[in-house]
Amino acid sequence: MITAAGPCLIFAEFSMNQRLMSLCGAALLLGANAVGAAGIKLDAVPGGLVDPTRVLIQGTSFTVNVLASGAMDLAAFQFDLSFDPAILTATGIFSAGVFDPFTDTAASSIGNGTITFAEYSLDLSGVTADVDTLIAIIGFTAGGLGLSQLDLGNATLSDSQGVAYGPLSLGGAAILVTAADIPLPGTALLVGAGLLAARRREMTR
C-alpha cells in the first residue's frame, strides 16, 4: 500500500536522479588539457586532484581555481569566464601571484554572468607553467538552485616575446546547487567519473 508520502518520495528521487544525469551530462561537455598542449582549465574543488564538477548547498560560498599548463615560458595570460547569474554570484577575482614580484594586472572585472581577468609579467623572462599552475582564484556564492556551467573563452597564454601559445585547450566546470545536503549515490559518482575519464572535449580559442 502506498502512503500519502510515497508519491512525494518517488518524485523527489526522480528529481534528484534528473539532476545527477544533468551533472553527468555536463561532465561530457567539459574541456580538458591534452597531454603536452597549452591550455587553461578550472578546478571546482581546490585542494586535491583537479575536479571540474561540484555539488553545493544553496547559500554556500566557494572558490574555483584557474590553472594554466603547457607553457614553458609564461609571461602573460587573459581569460573570460561565463556563468549563470541566476544560480551563482561572483564575489571576487584574486591573483595567484604567478609572476610575483613582477605581476601587473591588466584587467579585472565582474559583470552580470561574466568575469574578465588578465595579468602580465614586468620581468624580461617568463615563468615555467608546463604542468597545472595556479594563475587565479574566483570566489562565488551559490544563491540559486540548479546547474551552472562555468565556461572559459577569449583566452590567451603568451611567452616573454609576446608570442601566444595555441591553439589552447580550455576546460570548464559545472556547479550543481541543491536546497539540501543530499548524499549522491555511489553509482552516480562512479558514472560521472567514468564519463570524465572516457571523454574530454577540447575547446580552442
Secondary structure by P-SEA (a helix, b strand, c coil): ccccaaaaaaaaaaaaaaaaaaaaaaaaabbbbcccccccccccccccccccbbbbcccccbbbbbbbccccccccccbbbbcccccccccccccccccccccccccccccccbbbbbbbbcccbbbbcccccccbbbbbbcccbbbbbbcccbbbbbcccccccccbbbbbbbbbbccccccccaaaaaaaaaaaaabbbbbcc
